[in-house]
Structures are given as structure tokens and as C-alpha cells.
Amino acid sequence: MFRANTEGLALLLPIMTYIAAFAMALGPIPWIVSSEVFPAKLRGRAMSVATFTVWTSCNIVVLVFPSLRDSPRVGPALTFWIFAGCSLAALLFVAWKMPETKGRSLEEIERSWSSDQ
């Protein structure tokens, strides 16, 4: 009477992974980094580059997704696993390589980048 829909789970897990990892790394980080890490004189340009990069990346995902999903060699589940893997890699990069700015003023952050540490 009841069946387990393993195909649905095979799609749900990578979709949730992609969304969660994107929400913690590639989504907010470009704006956070460009608004906190860059010096005041470069902040406007950095925000422009960050915005352009984020929207270009999102556009690439939108353009590539349908062809991967409809490909007989890849399919929907593997397509989401590919995007989830990319987002997880970005999340790991952010966790290990991004500077912590919590509790520091913008001037302190700017001084730390200008010194030879």
C-alpha cells in the first residue's frame, strides 16, 4: 500500500544541501566581505564587483541547470549533487579562509589588512 519514494529523497537531500550551503556562503559572503573587509575608499567598487559576481554566478546556474537536468547522462539528482558539492566547497572555503570580523571596528580591520601580518 505505501511505498518509499527513494527518488524523491535523492532529489530532496541535495536540494536542501545546495540551498543551505548557498545561504551560508555564496549568498551573503560577497556583500559581507566587501562591506567590512575593504577600506572605505575601495568599498563602493568592491560592492559593485561583488554584486556583479554574485548575479553573474546565479545567471550561470540558471543557464546551465536545465541542460544538466534534462541530460540523460546526468539527470536531476546528479545535477543537484553537483551544485550542492560546489556550494559545500564554497562553504568550507569561507569557514577556513575568511577573516573573522566579529567585534572589530572597520578601522581595525583596515589596519590589519594594511600591516604586514
N, C-alpha and C positions, 0 to 999 in steps of 0.2 A: 504494500500500500504506500509506504513512504520510502523515498529514495534519497540517498545523499547526492547532492549535486556538486561533484568534485570540480567540474569545470568552472562553476561559479566561484568556488573558493580559490581556484587557481588564478582567477582574474581579480578577485577582491583583495587578496593579500598584497600583490604588487601595486595595485592602485592606491591602497591605503599607505603603503610604504613610500611611494612616489610623492603623494600629497604631503605626508608628514615630514619627510626629509626636505622637500622643497620649502615648506613653511618655516623650517628651522635654519635653512642655509641659503639657497639660491634666491629665495623670495626677498627676505628683508635685509640680508647682509650687505648687498651693494649700497643701499641707502644709508645704513648704519655706518659702514666704514667711511663712505665719502663725507658724511656729515660730522663724524667725530675724529677721524684719524688725520685727514688732510688739513694743512694750515689754512687759515682764514682766506689768504689771498688766492688759494687754489680751489677752495671749497666749491664755488659755483661751477667751475669747469669739471671738477671731479663728479659732481652730481649729474651734470649733463652726460658725461661719459658713462656713468653707472646706469642712468636711465636708458640710454641708447643700447647699452649692452644687455640689460635685462629684457627689454622689449624685442631686441633682435633675437635673443635666445628663445624667448617664448614663441616668436614667429617661426623660427626653425622647427621647434617642436610641433607646432600646428601644421606646418607643411610636410614634415616627414612622417608624422603619426599615421595618416590614412594609408599611405603606401606600405608601411611596415605591417599594419594591422591586417590589410587585405592580402598580403603576400602569402602564398601557400607554404613557403619555407619558414616564415616567421610566425604569423598568426597573432591573435590578440594577447594571449597570456605572455608570450615571449617579448612582445612589444612593450608591455608594461614592465616586465622584469628588466629590460634594457634601460628604460627611463628611470626605474627605481634604483638600479645599480649606479647610474650616473649621479642621481641625487644623493645617494648614500655616500658615494666617493666625495662629493662636494661637502657633505655634512662632516665627514671625517677630516677633510682639509680645514674646514672652518674651526672645528674643535681643537685641532692641534696647532695650527699656524696663525690664526687670527689673534692680534694683540687684545688683551683684556683692558677695557677702558672703564670698568665699573669703579666709581668713587674717585675718579681723576678728573680734573678740570681740563678744558680744551687747551689751555696754555701749557699744562703739564705734559699732555700728550704731544703737543707740538715740540716742546723742548726735548722729549725723549727721542723723537724722530730726528731732530737736528744734531743730537750729540752722537759721538762715536761709541755706542754701546753694542 
